[in-house]
Amino acid sequence: WGLPDRPLALSDQLLIACGTRRRYALLIDCVIDVVYYDTAAVVTAESLAVDNDSLRGAVSLGDGIIFIHNLDYFLSLDTERDLDKALGHV
């Protein structure tokens, strides 16, 4: 994101998300709301005519759109290999 590196603090907030290959801890500024939606309301990326592997779909909530990202494309394969090596998983 182009932000300067800084050490983690006890006050930092993390969002834990699960992909098919690993779990992610995403550093976030804040949580504004938690939204529940019917999975039948999800519009797939293919039906949106979006050619982007990182997007799985979207949900319209009346007051805005929530984009659903594919976490398996969050890291490049090279970055995943480097991370696995650093964590001793290789």
N, C-alpha and C positions, 0 to 999 in steps of 0.2 A: 504493500500500500504506500510505500515511500515514506513511512514514518520512521523517526530515529529509533534505534535500539534502546531499550531501557530494561532494567531488572524488574522481575515480577514483584508485586507487592501483595501483602495479605488482603488488601482491600480490592484487588482485581476480581472481576466477575468473568466466569467462564461458562460458555454454553457447550454442553456435551452433546455431540451428534454422532450417529452411527452410520457408517457406510457399509458396503458388503465386505470390504477387505480390512477395515480398521475403524477404531473409534477416534474421534477428533475432539480436542478441547480448544474451542475458539474463543479468543480473548475479545470481550465485547464491552462497550461503554455502559449500556444499561438495557434492561428489559422493559419495554413500554407496555406490552400486553401479551397474553397467551391466547391464541385463537384455535378453536376447535372447528373442524369442517367435515362434511360428509365426503368420503373418498370418491363418491359418484360425481361430485362437483369439480373434480380435477380435470382440467383440459390438458391433454398431453402436448409435449413440445412438437410432435409431428403434426398434430391437428392445428397448431399455431403457425405451421410452415416455417419453423425456426430450425436452421441447420446449425445447431450448437450442442455438442455432446454434454456440456456442463449443465444444461437446462433440462429438467425432467418434465416440467409442466407449470401450470398456473391455476390459481383459484381466484375467482371474482367474489368479493365479499360485499358488494354494494357500495362501500365507501372507499374501495381501492382494490388493487390486485396484489396478490402475494405470489412471487415467483418461487418455484420449488427447484432447488439445484441438486444435481447429481454429485454427491460428495466423492464418488470414486474418481472424478476428474478434478478434484480439488488440488491434488498434488500431481506433478508430472511423474512418470514412471522412474526417471532418474532420481528425483527428489525422494520418492518412496523407497528406492533401493538404498540411498544414502541414509535415510532415517532408520530403516531396518538394521543397517550395519551399525549405526551409532547406538541403537538400542540393544544390540547383541542378538538380533533375531535371525541373523544370517550365518 
